[in-house]
Amino acid sequence: MEFWSTILLSATIASIAATGLFLQIRNGQMNVGMGVFVGIGGYVSGLLSTRGGMSPAVSIPVALIAGFLAGALYAALTLRLHHWFFAVTTLSLTIAAVAVVSQISFIGGALGMTDIPFVTSAPAIIAAATAIFALTWALDRSATGLRIRAMGDDQELAEVFGVRVKRLRIAIFGLGSAMAALSGALNAHRFGTAQPGDLAFQPSLLLFVYVIVGGKNSVWGSVLGTFFLYCAPEIIKIAPEAELLVFGALMLIVSVWMPNGIAGGLQSVLRFVRRRG
């Protein structure tokens, strides 16, 4: 039971970052470097806790703000890039971030930070994830959510119809990055460490796969994809070194046969059942 509690809590924390990535993809920003903002959250909160003596109750919200500012700044610098061109820059960002962080001895260098104060309260983690999901769900159903979807479909057309594209692009990327930073801060305090590998491409790619497999057109999709792919390797015993290969193949299959992911498949099943009823 303790083993599955650990897995499910880890999936809950990861689903926060996946939800932030869902917002960015919904906005037309194909971010395959989300791990950078997860790492920012872990390092900022860990640094404030260990070097600054702050309580996690203070350092974690500060890390969230730092994630928003970093994401907003990055979006402002890349306003001219869209979709896969934007994705290439985020991939480059992960490589640069890992190289830089590994060289800073003040935050542990290549070995990372240790002795970060622990926060292992399951209710606190679940409450944070619930609040993030509720915020995203409300935003997606609002008028702003409609503007976000319009931008994701066709940014130029959205601008013609009065959407303030630049402001919205910066704000949504910053908001998604703040969610990722919250996820990183919770993870750092849960395990007591923050490492350069947290900012690397592999964890970023996993988050991207979670959203695509779960369903990039549904708020529920990011959560469903995260929990499904977190639990699947433990149930069917996939070797850790084979996970990326299996997940990549699954993403290709879903992209071709289930473009709306698991969430879209479940919605189709429910509609069929209702019609039969």
Protein Blocks (a to p, Z undefined) as FASTA:
>chain_A
ZZmmmmmmmmmmmmmmmmmmmmmmmnopacfklmmmmmmmmmmmmmmmmmnopafklmmm
mmmmmmmmmmmmmmmmmmmpghjlmmmmmmmmmmmmmmmmmmmmknopjnopehiacdfb
fklmmmmmmmmmmmmmmmmmmmklmmmmmmmmommlmmmnopafklmmmmmmmmmmmmmm
mmmmmmmmmnopacfklmmmklmmmmmmmmmmnopkbfklmmmmmmmmmmmmmmnopafk
lmmmmmmmmmmmmmmmmmnojmlmmmmmmmmmmmmZZ
